[in-house]
Amino acid sequence: MSPAGEAEAPAASALYLIAVLKPRLGEEDRVRGELVGLIAASQAEPGCHYYDLVVGDDDPTTWYMIEKWSSQAAWEDHMQTEHVRAFNSRAADFFREPTELRRYSDR
């Protein structure tokens, strides 16, 4: 309870995302170059705890973008930024399959 005796709103649950990326074969350097700007801009956004690109040791042709946002609302704001919208408008040129997005919460 708050000092005034009112119930406090529940804290927003953090949002964790793993995006499975499959860059076009032979174009990995170009795709990584495009992702560098997206990552830097995203890491600077309010609500972004981390936003990192990793490559699986078992399959270097599959990449994973691992993200943590303070809330669903912070991620939704992120999705409306100019850098995300610009990247997404060209995503079909970068990947050999649609991106798979896995969502998790800390509930």
N, CA, C and O atoms as a GROMACS GRO file, in nm:
protein
  428
    1MET      N    1   0.084  -0.119   0.000
    1MET     CA    2   0.000   0.000   0.000
    1MET      C    3   0.088   0.125   0.000
    1MET      O    4   0.197   0.127   0.058
    2SER      N    5   0.039   0.226  -0.065
    2SER     CA    6   0.109   0.354  -0.063
    2SER      C    7   0.083   0.421   0.071
    2SER      O    8  -0.006   0.381   0.145
    3PRO      N    9   0.161   0.524   0.103
    3PRO     CA   10   0.140   0.592   0.231
    3PRO      C   11  -0.002   0.644   0.249
    3PRO      O   12  -0.049   0.653   0.362
    4ALA      N   13  -0.071   0.678   0.143
    4ALA     CA   14  -0.209   0.728   0.153
    4ALA      C   15  -0.309   0.614   0.167
    4ALA      O   16  -0.429   0.639   0.176
    5GLY      N   17  -0.262   0.489   0.169
    5GLY     CA   18  -0.351   0.376   0.185
    5GLY      C   19  -0.408   0.324   0.054
    5GLY      O   20  -0.494   0.236   0.055
    6GLU      N   21  -0.360   0.378  -0.059
    6GLU     CA   22  -0.410   0.332  -0.189
    6GLU      C   23  -0.324   0.217  -0.238
    6GLU      O   24  -0.203   0.213  -0.211
    7ALA      N   25  -0.384   0.124  -0.308
    7ALA     CA   26  -0.309   0.013  -0.364
    7ALA      C   27  -0.218   0.066  -0.475
    7ALA      O   28  -0.259   0.149  -0.557
    8GLU      N   29  -0.095   0.019  -0.476
    8GLU     CA   30  -0.001   0.061  -0.578
    8GLU      C   31  -0.022  -0.023  -0.704
    8GLU      O   32  -0.057  -0.141  -0.696
    9ALA      N   33  -0.001   0.040  -0.818
    9ALA     CA   34  -0.011  -0.033  -0.945
    9ALA      C   35   0.104  -0.133  -0.951
    9ALA      O   36   0.214  -0.103  -0.907
   10PRO      N   37   0.079  -0.251  -1.004
   10PRO     CA   38   0.187  -0.349  -1.015
   10PRO      C   39   0.296  -0.296  -1.107
   10PRO      O   40   0.269  -0.228  -1.206
   11ALA      N   41   0.420  -0.326  -1.073
   11ALA     CA   42   0.533  -0.285  -1.156
   11ALA      C   43   0.525  -0.354  -1.291
   11ALA      O   44   0.484  -0.469  -1.302
   12ALA      N   45   0.566  -0.281  -1.394
   12ALA     CA   46   0.568  -0.340  -1.527
   12ALA      C   47   0.669  -0.454  -1.530
   12ALA      O   48   0.777  -0.444  -1.473
   13SER      N   49   0.633  -0.560  -1.596
   13SER     CA   50   0.720  -0.675  -1.608
   13SER      C   51   0.822  -0.650  -1.719
   13SER      O   52   0.787  -0.599  -1.825
   14ALA      N   53   0.947  -0.685  -1.694
   14ALA     CA   54   1.049  -0.672  -1.797
   14ALA      C   55   1.016  -0.766  -1.912
   14ALA      O   56   0.954  -0.871  -1.893
   15LEU      N   57   1.058  -0.728  -2.031
   15LEU     CA   58   1.035  -0.808  -2.151
   15LEU      C   59   1.169  -0.852  -2.206
   15LEU      O   60   1.258  -0.769  -2.229
   16TYR      N   61   1.184  -0.981  -2.228
   16TYR     CA   62   1.304  -1.039  -2.287
   16TYR      C   63   1.266  -1.092  -2.425
   16TYR      O   64   1.161  -1.152  -2.444
   17LEU      N   65   1.354  -1.068  -2.520
   17LEU     CA   66   1.329  -1.114  -2.657
   17LEU      C   67   1.453  -1.183  -2.712
   17LEU      O   68   1.566  -1.142  -2.686
   18ILE      N   69   1.431  -1.287  -2.787
   18ILE     CA   70   1.537  -1.349  -2.866
   18ILE      C   71   1.485  -1.354  -3.009
   18ILE      O   72   1.387  -1.421  -3.039
   19ALA      N   73   1.553  -1.281  -3.096
   19ALA     CA   74   1.518  -1.282  -3.238
   19ALA      C   75   1.617  -1.376  -3.308
   19ALA      O   76   1.738  -1.359  -3.296
   20VAL      N   77   1.564  -1.472  -3.380
   20VAL     CA   78   1.647  -1.567  -3.453
   20VAL      C   79   1.661  -1.514  -3.596
   20VAL      O   80   1.564  -1.502  -3.670
   21LEU      N   81   1.785  -1.481  -3.631
   21LEU     CA   82   1.815  -1.418  -3.760
   21LEU      C   83   1.895  -1.514  -3.847
   21LEU      O   84   1.990  -1.578  -3.801
   22LYS      N   85   1.857  -1.523  -3.972
   22LYS     CA   86   1.930  -1.608  -4.066
   22LYS      C   87   1.973  -1.521  -4.184
   22LYS      O   88   1.900  -1.508  -4.283
   23PRO      N   89   2.093  -1.462  -4.173
   23PRO     CA   90   2.139  -1.372  -4.279
   23PRO      C   91   2.157  -1.447  -4.411
   23PRO      O   92   2.186  -1.567  -4.414
   24ARG      N   93   2.140  -1.374  -4.518
   24ARG     CA   94   2.163  -1.434  -4.650
   24ARG      C   95   2.307  -1.482  -4.657
   24ARG      O   96   2.400  -1.410  -4.622
   25LEU      N   97   2.323  -1.605  -4.701
   25LEU     CA   98   2.456  -1.665  -4.710
   25LEU      C   99   2.541  -1.587  -4.810
   25LEU      O  100   2.495  -1.551  -4.918
   26GLY      N  101   2.663  -1.562  -4.772
   26GLY     CA  102   2.754  -1.484  -4.855
   26GLY      C  103   2.742  -1.334  -4.833
   26GLY      O  104   2.822  -1.257  -4.886
   27GLU      N  105   2.642  -1.291  -4.756
   27GLU     CA  106   2.622  -1.149  -4.732
   27GLU      C  107   2.629  -1.116  -4.583
   27GLU      O  108   2.579  -1.012  -4.539
   28GLU      N  109   2.690  -1.203  -4.507
   28GLU     CA  110   2.697  -1.185  -4.362
   28GLU      C  111   2.763  -1.052  -4.323
   28GLU      O  112   2.716  -0.985  -4.232
   29ASP      N  113   2.871  -1.014  -4.391
   29ASP     CA  114   2.940  -0.889  -4.355
   29ASP      C  115   2.850  -0.769  -4.379
   29ASP      O  116   2.846  -0.676  -4.298
   30ARG      N  117   2.778  -0.769  -4.490
   30ARG     CA  118   2.687  -0.658  -4.519
   30ARG      C  119   2.575  -0.652  -4.416
   30ARG      O  120   2.541  -0.544  -4.368
   31VAL      N  121   2.519  -0.766  -4.381
   31VAL     CA  122   2.410  -0.770  -4.283
   31VAL      C  123   2.462  -0.725  -4.146
   31VAL      O  124   2.396  -0.646  -4.078
   32ARG      N  125   2.578  -0.774  -4.106
   32ARG     CA  126   2.635  -0.733  -3.978
   32ARG      C  127   2.659  -0.582  -3.977
   32ARG      O  128   2.634  -0.516  -3.876
   33GLY      N  129   2.706  -0.527  -4.087
   33GLY     CA  130   2.726  -0.383  -4.096
   33GLY      C  131   2.597  -0.306  -4.077
   33GLY      O  132   2.597  -0.202  -4.011
   34GLU      N  133   2.488  -0.354  -4.132
   34GLU     CA  134   2.358  -0.290  -4.114
   34GLU      C  135   2.312  -0.300  -3.968
   34GLU      O  136   2.252  -0.207  -3.915
   35LEU      N  137   2.340  -0.414  -3.906
   35LEU     CA  138   2.297  -0.434  -3.768
   35LEU      C  139   2.374  -0.349  -3.669
   35LEU      O  140   2.321  -0.315  -3.563
   36VAL      N  141   2.498  -0.313  -3.700
   36VAL     CA  142   2.580  -0.234  -3.607
   36VAL      C  143   2.510  -0.103  -3.572
   36VAL      O  144   2.502  -0.066  -3.455
   37GLY      N  145   2.458  -0.033  -3.671
   37GLY     CA  146   2.388   0.092  -3.646
   37GLY      C  147   2.258   0.072  -3.569
   37GLY      O  148   2.226   0.150  -3.479
   38LEU      N  149   2.185  -0.031  -3.604
   38LEU     CA  150   2.060  -0.061  -3.534
   38LEU      C  151   2.087  -0.091  -3.387
   38LEU      O  152   2.015  -0.043  -3.299
   39ILE      N  153   2.189  -0.169  -3.361
   39ILE     CA  154   2.223  -0.206  -3.223
   39ILE      C  155   2.262  -0.082  -3.142
   39ILE      O  156   2.213  -0.063  -3.031
   40ALA      N  157   2.349  -0.001  -3.197
   40ALA     CA  158   2.395   0.119  -3.123
   40ALA      C  159   2.279   0.212  -3.091
   40ALA      O  160   2.268   0.261  -2.979
   41ALA      N  161   2.194   0.237  -3.188
   41ALA     CA  162   2.079   0.326  -3.165
   41ALA      C  163   1.983   0.265  -3.064
   41ALA      O  164   1.928   0.336  -2.980
   42SER      N  165   1.961   0.135  -3.071
   42SER     CA  166   1.869   0.068  -2.979
   42SER      C  167   1.921   0.068  -2.837
   42SER      O  168   1.845   0.088  -2.743
   43GLN      N  169   2.051   0.046  -2.821
   43GLN     CA  170   2.110   0.044  -2.686
   43GLN      C  171   2.098   0.180  -2.617
   43GLN      O  172   2.098   0.187  -2.494
   44ALA      N  173   2.086   0.286  -2.694
   44ALA     CA  174   2.075   0.421  -2.637
   44ALA      C  175   1.932   0.459  -2.601
   44ALA      O  176   1.910   0.565  -2.542
   45GLU      N  177   1.836   0.377  -2.634
   45GLU     CA  178   1.695   0.409  -2.609
   45GLU      C  179   1.658   0.393  -2.461
   45GLU      O  180   1.712   0.307  -2.391
   46PRO      N  181   1.564   0.477  -2.414
   46PRO     CA  182   1.512   0.457  -2.278
   46PRO      C  183   1.446   0.320  -2.267
   46PRO      O  184   1.374   0.278  -2.358
   47GLY      N  185   1.469   0.252  -2.157
   47GLY     CA  186   1.405   0.122  -2.135
   47GLY      C  187   1.484   0.004  -2.188
   47GLY      O  188   1.447  -0.111  -2.162
   48CYS      N  189   1.592   0.029  -2.262
   48CYS     CA  190   1.673  -0.081  -2.314
   48CYS      C  191   1.779  -0.119  -2.211
   48CYS      O  192   1.866  -0.039  -2.179
   49HIS      N  193   1.771  -0.241  -2.160
   49HIS     CA  194   1.872  -0.290  -2.066
   49HIS      C  195   1.988  -0.352  -2.142
   49HIS      O  196   2.104  -0.329  -2.107
   50TYR      N  197   1.958  -0.429  -2.245
   50TYR     CA  198   2.062  -0.478  -2.335
   50TYR      C  199   2.002  -0.517  -2.468
   50TYR      O  200   1.883  -0.548  -2.480
   51TYR      N  201   2.089  -0.516  -2.569
   51TYR     CA  202   2.049  -0.541  -2.708
   51TYR      C  203   2.176  -0.587  -2.776
   51TYR      O  204   2.256  -0.505  -2.822
   52ASP      N  205   2.194  -0.718  -2.784
   52ASP     CA  206   2.320  -0.773  -2.832
   52ASP      C  207   2.298  -0.877  -2.941
   52ASP      O  208   2.198  -0.947  -2.942
   53LEU      N  209   2.395  -0.885  -3.031
   53LEU     CA  210   2.394  -0.985  -3.138
   53LEU      C  211   2.496  -1.091  -3.104
   53LEU      O  212   2.612  -1.060  -3.077
   54VAL      N  213   2.452  -1.217  -3.106
   54VAL     CA  214   2.543  -1.329  -3.081
   54VAL      C  215   2.522  -1.432  -3.191
   54VAL      O  216   2.418  -1.436  -3.258
   55VAL      N  217   2.624  -1.516  -3.208
   55VAL     CA  218   2.620  -1.621  -3.310
   55VAL      C  219   2.634  -1.755  -3.240
   55VAL      O  220   2.718  -1.772  -3.152
   56GLY      N  221   2.549  -1.850  -3.280
   56GLY     CA  222   2.556  -1.982  -3.220
   56GLY      C  223   2.685  -2.054  -3.257
   56GLY      O  224   2.725  -2.054  -3.373
   57ASP      N  225   2.749  -2.116  -3.159
   57ASP     CA  226   2.871  -2.191  -3.185
   57ASP      C  227   2.843  -2.312  -3.274
   57ASP      O  228   2.930  -2.356  -3.350
   58ASP      N  229   2.723  -2.366  -3.265
   58ASP     CA  230   2.688  -2.486  -3.340
   58ASP      C  231   2.647  -2.456  -3.484
   58ASP      O  232   2.648  -2.545  -3.568
   59ASP      N  233   2.610  -2.331  -3.512
   59ASP     CA  234   2.564  -2.295  -3.647
   59ASP      C  235   2.593  -2.146  -3.671
   59ASP      O  236   2.512  -2.061  -3.637
   60PRO      N  237   2.708  -2.115  -3.731
   60PRO     CA  238   2.744  -1.975  -3.752
   60PRO      C  239   2.656  -1.903  -3.854
   60PRO      O  240   2.671  -1.783  -3.873
   61THR      N  241   2.567  -1.975  -3.919
   61THR     CA  242   2.476  -1.911  -4.016
   61THR      C  243   2.345  -1.867  -3.951
   61THR      O  244   2.259  -1.810  -4.018
   62THR      N  245   2.331  -1.893  -3.821
   62THR     CA  246   2.214  -1.848  -3.746
   62THR      C  247   2.262  -1.755  -3.636
   62THR      O  248   2.349  -1.790  -3.556
   63TRP      N  249   2.204  -1.636  -3.633
   63TRP     CA  250   2.240  -1.534  -3.535
   63TRP      C  251   2.122  -1.511  -3.442
   63TRP      O  252   2.008  -1.542  -3.474
   64TYR      N  253   2.153  -1.457  -3.324
   64TYR     CA  254   2.050  -1.430  -3.225
   64TYR      C  255   2.066  -1.287  -3.173
   64TYR      O  256   2.174  -1.248  -3.128
   65MET      N  257   1.959  -1.211  -3.179
   65MET     CA  258   1.955  -1.079  -3.117
   65MET      C  259   1.889  -1.100  -2.982
   65MET      O  260   1.773  -1.142  -2.974
   66ILE      N  261   1.962  -1.071  -2.875
   66ILE     CA  262   1.911  -1.091  -2.740
   66ILE      C  263   1.885  -0.953  -2.681
   66ILE      O  264   1.974  -0.868  -2.675
   67GLU      N  265   1.760  -0.932  -2.636
   67GLU     CA  266   1.718  -0.800  -2.589
   67GLU      C  267   1.650  -0.811  -2.454
   67GLU      O  268   1.586  -0.911  -2.422
   68LYS      N  269   1.666  -0.707  -2.375
   68LYS     CA  270   1.588  -0.693  -2.252
   68LYS      C  271   1.538  -0.549  -2.246
   68LYS      O  272   1.616  -0.454  -2.256
   69TRP      N  273   1.407  -0.536  -2.230
   69TRP     CA  274   1.341  -0.405  -2.220
   69TRP      C  275   1.275  -0.394  -2.085
   69TRP      O  276   1.232  -0.495  -2.029
   70SER      N  277   1.266  -0.274  -2.032
   70SER     CA  278   1.208  -0.253  -1.900
   70SER      C  279   1.060  -0.291  -1.896
   70SER      O  280   1.007  -0.323  -1.790
   71SER      N  281   0.995  -0.286  -2.013
   71SER     CA  282   0.851  -0.318  -2.019
   71SER      C  283   0.810  -0.342  -2.163
   71SER      O  284   0.884  -0.312  -2.257
   72GLN      N  285   0.692  -0.396  -2.178
   72GLN     CA  286   0.631  -0.412  -2.311
   72GLN      C  287   0.619  -0.275  -2.379
   72GLN      O  288   0.644  -0.262  -2.499
   73ALA      N  289   0.579  -0.174  -2.301
   73ALA     CA  290   0.561  -0.040  -2.358
   73ALA      C  291   0.694   0.016  -2.411
   73ALA      O  292   0.696   0.081  -2.516
   74ALA      N  293   0.804  -0.008  -2.340
   74ALA     CA  294   0.934   0.039  -2.388
   74ALA      C  295   0.970  -0.027  -2.521
   74ALA      O  296   1.023   0.038  -2.611
   75TRP      N  297   0.941  -0.156  -2.532
   75TRP     CA  298   0.969  -0.227  -2.657
   75TRP      C  299   0.879  -0.175  -2.770
   75TRP      O  300   0.925  -0.158  -2.883
   76GLU      N  301   0.753  -0.150  -2.740
   76GLU     CA  302   0.662  -0.097  -2.841
   76GLU      C  303   0.711   0.039  -2.890
   76GLU      O  304   0.704   0.068  -3.009
   77ASP      N  305   0.760   0.123  -2.799
   77ASP     CA  306   0.818   0.252  -2.840
   77ASP      C  307   0.939   0.229  -2.930
   77ASP      O  308   0.956   0.297  -3.030
   78HIS      N  309   1.022   0.133  -2.893
   78HIS     CA  310   1.140   0.098  -2.973
   78HIS      C  311   1.100   0.060  -3.116
   78HIS      O  312   1.164   0.101  -3.213
   79MET      N  313   0.996  -0.017  -3.128
   79MET     CA  314   0.953  -0.063  -3.260
   79MET      C  315   0.905   0.050  -3.351
   79MET      O  316   0.897   0.034  -3.472
   80GLN      N  317   0.874   0.165  -3.293
   80GLN     CA  318   0.827   0.280  -3.370
   80GLN      C  319   0.938   0.380  -3.402
   80GLN      O  320   0.913   0.481  -3.468
   81THR      N  321   1.061   0.354  -3.356
   81THR     CA  322   1.170   0.446  -3.383
   81THR      C  323   1.208   0.443  -3.530
   81THR      O  324   1.183   0.345  -3.601
   82GLU      N  325   1.266   0.551  -3.574
   82GLU     CA  326   1.306   0.562  -3.715
   82GLU      C  327   1.408   0.455  -3.753
   82GLU      O  328   1.399   0.397  -3.862
   83HIS      N  329   1.505   0.427  -3.665
   83HIS     CA  330   1.608   0.329  -3.701
   83HIS      C  331   1.550   0.188  -3.714
   83HIS      O  332   1.594   0.112  -3.801
   84VAL      N  333   1.454   0.152  -3.632
   84VAL     CA  334   1.392   0.019  -3.644
   84VAL      C  335   1.304   0.014  -3.768
   84VAL      O  336   1.308  -0.084  -3.844
   85ARG      N  337   1.226   0.116  -3.790
   85ARG     CA  338   1.138   0.117  -3.908
   85ARG      C  339   1.220   0.112  -4.037
   85ARG      O  340   1.182   0.043  -4.131
   86ALA      N  341   1.330   0.186  -4.042
   86ALA     CA  342   1.415   0.184  -4.162
   86ALA      C  343   1.478   0.046  -4.182
   86ALA      O  344   1.481  -0.005  -4.294
   87PHE      N  345   1.527  -0.013  -4.074
   87PHE     CA  346   1.587  -0.146  -4.085
   87PHE      C  347   1.483  -0.248  -4.130
   87PHE      O  348   1.508  -0.327  -4.221
   88ASN      N  349   1.367  -0.247  -4.067
   88ASN     CA  350   1.262  -0.344  -4.100
   88ASN      C  351   1.213  -0.329  -4.242
   88ASN      O  352   1.171  -0.427  -4.303
   89SER      N  353   1.217  -0.209  -4.297
   89SER     CA  354   1.172  -0.190  -4.436
   89SER      C  355   1.266  -0.258  -4.535
   89SER      O  356   1.228  -0.285  -4.648
   90ARG      N  357   1.390  -0.287  -4.491
   90ARG     CA  358   1.488  -0.352  -4.579
   90ARG      C  359   1.519  -0.495  -4.535
   90ARG      O  360   1.602  -0.561  -4.597
   91ALA      N  361   1.456  -0.544  -4.430
   91ALA     CA  362   1.491  -0.673  -4.371
   91ALA      C  363   1.485  -0.788  -4.471
   91ALA      O  364   1.566  -0.881  -4.463
   92ALA      N  365   1.391  -0.785  -4.563
   92ALA     CA  366   1.379  -0.895  -4.660
   92ALA      C  367   1.505  -0.907  -4.746
   92ALA      O  368   1.535  -1.014  -4.797
   93ASP      N  369   1.579  -0.797  -4.761
   93ASP     CA  370   1.704  -0.799  -4.837
   93ASP      C  371   1.818  -0.864  -4.759
   93ASP      O  372   1.916  -0.908  -4.818
   94PHE      N  373   1.805  -0.869  -4.626
   94PHE     CA  374   1.914  -0.914  -4.541
   94PHE      C  375   1.908  -1.060  -4.502
   94PHE      O  376   2.011  -1.123  -4.477
   95PHE      N  377   1.787  -1.115  -4.496
   95PHE     CA  378   1.769  -1.247  -4.436
   95PHE      C  379   1.712  -1.349  -4.534
   95PHE      O  380   1.633  -1.314  -4.622
   96ARG      N  381   1.752  -1.473  -4.518
   96ARG     CA  382   1.704  -1.579  -4.606
   96ARG      C  383   1.574  -1.640  -4.557
   96ARG      O  384   1.510  -1.716  -4.630
   97GLU      N  385   1.534  -1.608  -4.434
   97GLU     CA  386   1.407  -1.653  -4.377
   97GLU      C  387   1.351  -1.541  -4.293
   97GLU      O  388   1.426  -1.455  -4.246
   98PRO      N  389   1.221  -1.538  -4.272
   98PRO     CA  390   1.165  -1.438  -4.181
   98PRO      C  391   1.224  -1.456  -4.040
   98PRO      O  392   1.254  -1.568  -3.999
   99THR      N  393   1.239  -1.347  -3.970
   99THR     CA  394   1.291  -1.350  -3.833
   99THR      C  395   1.189  -1.415  -3.740
   99THR      O  396   1.070  -1.382  -3.742
  100GLU      N  397   1.238  -1.506  -3.659
  100GLU     CA  398   1.155  -1.568  -3.555
  100GLU      C  399   1.176  -1.488  -3.427
  100GLU      O  400   1.290  -1.467  -3.386
  101LEU      N  401   1.069  -1.445  -3.365
  101LEU     CA  402   1.078  -1.366  -3.242
  101LEU      C  403   1.022  -1.446  -3.125
  101LEU      O  404   0.905  -1.484  -3.125
  102ARG      N  405   1.107  -1.471  -3.027
  102ARG     CA  406   1.068  -1.544  -2.907
  102ARG      C  407   1.059  -1.443  -2.792
  102ARG      O  408   1.151  -1.364  -2.770
  103ARG      N  409   0.947  -1.446  -2.720
  103ARG     CA  410   0.921  -1.349  -2.613
  103ARG      C  411   0.917  -1.419  -2.478
  103ARG      O  412   0.866  -1.530  -2.465
  104TYR      N  413   0.974  -1.350  -2.376
  104TYR     CA  414   0.977  -1.403  -2.241
  104TYR      C  415   0.954  -1.288  -2.144
  104TYR      O  416   0.984  -1.173  -2.175
  105SER      N  417   0.901  -1.319  -2.026
  105SER     CA  418   0.884  -1.218  -1.922
  105SER      C  419   0.947  -1.267  -1.793
  105SER      O  420   0.984  -1.384  -1.781
  106ASP      N  421   0.959  -1.177  -1.696
  106ASP     CA  422   1.017  -1.216  -1.568
  106ASP      C  423   0.911  -1.246  -1.463
  106ASP      O  424   0.938  -1.242  -1.343
  107ARG      N  425   0.792  -1.276  -1.509
  107ARG     CA  426   0.683  -1.308  -1.415
  107ARG      C  427   0.703  -1.441  -1.349
  107ARG      O  428   0.621  -1.483  -1.268
   0.00000   0.00000   0.00000
